[in-house]
Amino acid sequence: MLIVNQMTGNRCEISDHAKRRWAELLTPDPDIMSVRLGRAVPYGGQNGTGGFLIDGDVVFVTNRRNGSDIYDVTTVLPKDYAIANMQAGHHHRLGDEIETTPASNKADVAALAAEIDDLPKLSNEYLVTRHAEAVALRTMVHSSVRRRALGRLMNAIEAEQARRRDVKKQLAHAKLMMDRHKALKQALRESVTEDQWLLICARADEIERTPAIAVEQVA
C-alpha cells in the first residue's frame, strides 16, 4: 500500500524490515505507522534519491526506486538514537548537518570497534537491522572519521553475514552427505545376508581403528 507524504507529496511504500523495526520500537499497529509517515516532515539533507522524514520521536529513512517515483521506507530509527548517538550530547535544530567533536569522535569510533568484535555473538535479525541503521547514519553524520568507522562496521557486518551463509551451506552439505551415507548403508544392509553384514561391520570397525592402533604402536 502506498502512503502519500503530505509535506513532500512523495508516494512511499513501507518495507517489511521497516514494519518490523516499527513494531520493535513503538507498536505493532501498522495503521499508526501509516498515519505518522503521512504527516512526517523532511529532516536534514534531502535529495532526489531519498532522505529522511521525521515525526515526533521517529525518523523514517527513504530511498527512491530506480526508474520510479515511489520511495521505499527502508527502516525506522528512534530520533534520540539517530541524533544523540552521533552528536554525543550536542543538540542542533532540525536541518542542521550533524557534527561531532574530536573527543566524541574518539569515543564513538571506540564504541563501533567494540561492536565489531561482538558481531559473531549477535542474531541475524540484529545484523540486518544494525546494517540498515549504519547505512542511514553514515549519510547523516558530518565527521569523516565517524563515516569511516560506520563504513568499517557495515563491511564487518557484511563479512559476518557472508561467513554465516558459508557455514549454513557447509552444514547443509554435511547433512546431505550423512543422509546419502545412511541411504547407502541401508541399501547395502538389505542386499546381503546377516553373516555378510556382520563381516562388513567388523571390517569397517577395523578400518576406523587402524589409525589409532598405528599411533599407539609408534608411541
C-alpha positions as CSV (number, residue, x, y, z in Angstrom):
1,M,0.0,0.0,0.0
2,L,1.4,3.4,-1.0
3,I,1.3,6.2,1.6
4,V,1.5,9.8,0.3
5,N,3.6,12.1,2.5
6,Q,1.7,15.4,2.9
7,M,4.8,17.6,3.1
8,T,6.7,16.3,0.1
9,G,3.9,14.7,-2.0
10,N,6.1,11.6,-2.4
11,R,4.4,8.2,-2.6
12,C,6.0,5.9,-0.1
13,E,5.8,2.1,0.4
14,I,6.9,0.7,3.7
15,S,9.3,-2.3,3.6
16,D,8.8,-5.4,5.7
17,H,12.0,-4.6,7.5
18,A,10.7,-1.1,8.4
19,K,7.5,-2.6,9.7
20,R,9.4,-5.0,12.0
21,R,11.5,-2.1,13.3
22,W,8.3,-0.1,13.9
23,A,6.8,-2.9,15.9
24,E,10.0,-3.3,17.9
25,L,10.3,0.5,18.7
26,L,6.7,1.5,19.1
27,T,3.6,-0.6,18.4
28,P,2.7,-3.4,16.0
29,D,-0.3,-1.4,14.7
30,P,0.6,-0.6,11.0
31,D,-2.2,2.0,10.7
32,I,-0.5,4.3,13.2
33,M,2.7,3.9,11.2
34,S,1.0,4.9,8.0
35,V,-0.6,8.0,9.7
36,R,2.7,9.2,11.1
37,L,4.6,8.6,7.8
38,G,1.9,10.6,6.0
39,R,2.4,13.7,8.3
40,A,6.2,13.4,8.8
41,V,8.3,16.4,7.7
42,P,11.6,16.4,5.8
43,Y,14.6,16.2,8.1
44,G,18.2,17.0,7.3
45,G,19.5,16.9,3.8
46,Q,17.1,15.7,1.1
47,N,18.0,14.7,-2.5
48,G,16.3,13.1,-5.5
49,T,17.2,9.6,-4.4
50,G,15.8,9.7,-0.9
51,G,16.2,11.3,2.5
52,F,14.7,11.4,6.0
53,L,11.3,12.2,7.3
54,I,10.7,12.9,11.0
55,D,7.5,12.7,13.1
56,G,8.0,13.3,16.8
57,D,10.5,10.8,18.1
58,V,10.7,8.7,14.9
59,V,12.8,9.1,11.8
60,F,11.8,7.3,8.5
61,V,14.6,6.5,6.1
62,T,13.5,6.6,2.5
63,N,15.2,5.6,-0.8
64,R,13.8,6.2,-4.3
65,R,13.3,3.2,-6.5
66,N,15.3,3.1,-9.7
67,G,13.2,4.3,-12.6
68,S,10.2,5.1,-10.4
69,D,8.7,8.0,-8.5
70,I,8.0,5.7,-5.5
71,Y,10.1,5.9,-2.3
72,D,10.7,2.9,-0.2
73,V,10.8,3.3,3.5
74,T,13.8,1.1,4.3
75,T,14.0,1.4,8.0
76,V,12.8,3.4,11.1
77,L,15.2,5.0,13.6
78,P,14.5,6.5,17.0
79,K,15.2,10.2,16.9
80,D,17.2,10.1,20.0
81,Y,19.3,7.3,18.7
82,A,19.8,8.9,15.2
83,I,20.8,12.2,16.6
84,A,22.2,11.9,20.2
85,N,24.4,8.9,19.3
86,M,26.2,10.9,16.7
87,Q,26.3,14.3,18.3
88,A,27.4,13.0,21.7
89,G,25.1,15.3,23.6
90,H,25.2,18.3,21.2
91,H,21.7,19.3,20.0
92,H,21.1,21.1,16.8
93,R,18.0,22.5,15.2
94,L,16.3,20.4,12.5
95,G,18.0,20.8,9.1
96,D,21.5,21.4,10.6
97,E,24.2,18.9,9.4
98,I,25.1,16.6,12.3
99,E,28.5,17.4,13.8
100,T,30.8,15.8,16.3
101,T,33.8,16.9,18.4
102,P,37.2,15.2,18.2
103,A,36.6,13.8,21.7
104,S,33.1,12.4,20.8
105,N,34.6,11.0,17.6
106,K,37.2,9.1,19.5
107,A,34.5,7.7,21.9
108,D,32.2,6.8,19.0
109,V,34.9,5.1,17.0
110,A,35.9,3.0,20.1
111,A,32.3,2.0,20.6
112,L,31.9,0.9,17.0
113,A,35.2,-1.1,17.2
114,A,33.9,-2.9,20.2
115,E,30.6,-3.5,18.4
116,I,32.5,-5.1,15.5
117,D,34.2,-7.5,18.0
118,D,30.8,-8.6,19.3
119,L,29.2,-9.3,15.9
120,P,29.7,-13.1,16.0
121,K,27.5,-13.2,19.2
122,L,24.6,-11.3,17.7
123,S,21.5,-12.6,16.0
124,N,20.9,-12.5,12.2
125,E,17.9,-10.2,12.7
126,Y,20.0,-7.7,14.7
127,L,22.7,-7.7,12.0
128,V,20.2,-6.8,9.3
129,T,18.7,-4.0,11.5
130,R,22.1,-2.7,12.5
131,H,23.4,-2.6,8.9
132,A,20.4,-0.6,7.8
133,E,20.9,1.8,10.7
134,A,24.6,2.2,9.9
135,V,23.8,3.0,6.3
136,A,21.3,5.6,7.3
137,L,23.5,7.2,10.0
138,R,26.5,7.3,7.6
139,T,24.6,9.6,5.3
140,M,23.7,11.9,8.2
141,V,27.0,12.3,10.1
142,H,29.3,15.2,9.2
143,S,32.6,13.8,10.6
144,S,34.7,11.9,8.1
145,V,36.2,9.9,11.0
146,R,32.8,8.8,12.0
147,R,31.7,8.0,8.5
148,R,34.8,5.8,8.0
149,A,34.1,4.0,11.3
150,L,30.5,3.4,10.2
151,G,31.8,2.1,6.9
152,R,34.0,-0.4,8.7
153,L,31.1,-1.5,10.8
154,M,29.0,-2.0,7.6
155,N,31.8,-4.0,6.0
156,A,32.2,-6.1,9.1
157,I,28.5,-6.9,9.3
158,E,28.5,-7.9,5.6
159,A,31.5,-10.2,6.2
160,E,29.9,-11.8,9.2
161,Q,26.7,-12.3,7.2
162,A,28.7,-13.9,4.4
163,R,30.5,-16.2,6.9
164,R,27.2,-17.4,8.3
165,R,25.9,-18.1,4.8
166,D,29.0,-20.2,4.2
167,V,28.6,-22.1,7.4
168,K,24.9,-22.7,6.6
169,K,25.9,-24.1,3.2
170,Q,28.6,-26.3,4.8
171,L,26.1,-27.7,7.3
172,A,23.6,-28.3,4.6
173,H,26.2,-30.2,2.5
174,A,27.3,-32.2,5.6
175,K,23.7,-33.2,6.3
176,L,23.2,-34.2,2.6
177,M,26.3,-36.4,2.8
178,M,25.1,-38.0,6.0
179,D,21.7,-38.7,4.5
180,R,23.3,-40.3,1.5
181,H,25.6,-42.4,3.7
182,K,22.6,-43.6,5.7
183,A,20.7,-44.5,2.5
184,L,23.7,-46.4,1.0
185,K,24.2,-48.2,4.3
186,Q,20.5,-49.2,4.4
187,A,20.6,-50.4,0.7
188,L,23.8,-52.4,1.5
189,R,22.2,-53.9,4.6
190,E,19.2,-55.1,2.6
191,S,21.3,-56.6,-0.2
192,V,23.5,-59.0,1.9
193,T,22.9,-61.9,4.3
194,E,23.2,-61.5,8.1
195,D,26.6,-63.1,8.2
196,Q,27.9,-60.9,5.4
197,W,26.6,-57.9,7.2
198,L,28.4,-58.8,10.4
199,L,31.7,-59.3,8.4
200,I,31.2,-55.9,6.8
201,C,30.6,-54.2,10.1
202,A,33.7,-55.9,11.7
203,R,35.9,-54.8,8.7
204,A,34.5,-51.3,8.9
205,D,35.3,-51.1,12.6
206,E,38.8,-52.4,12.0
207,I,39.4,-49.7,9.3
208,E,38.2,-47.0,11.7
209,R,40.5,-48.2,14.5
210,T,43.6,-48.6,12.3
211,P,45.0,-45.0,12.6
212,A,44.6,-45.1,16.3
213,I,46.4,-48.5,16.6
214,A,49.2,-47.3,14.4
215,V,49.7,-44.2,16.6
216,E,49.8,-46.4,19.7
217,Q,52.4,-48.7,18.2
218,V,54.7,-45.7,17.2
219,A,54.4,-44.2,20.7
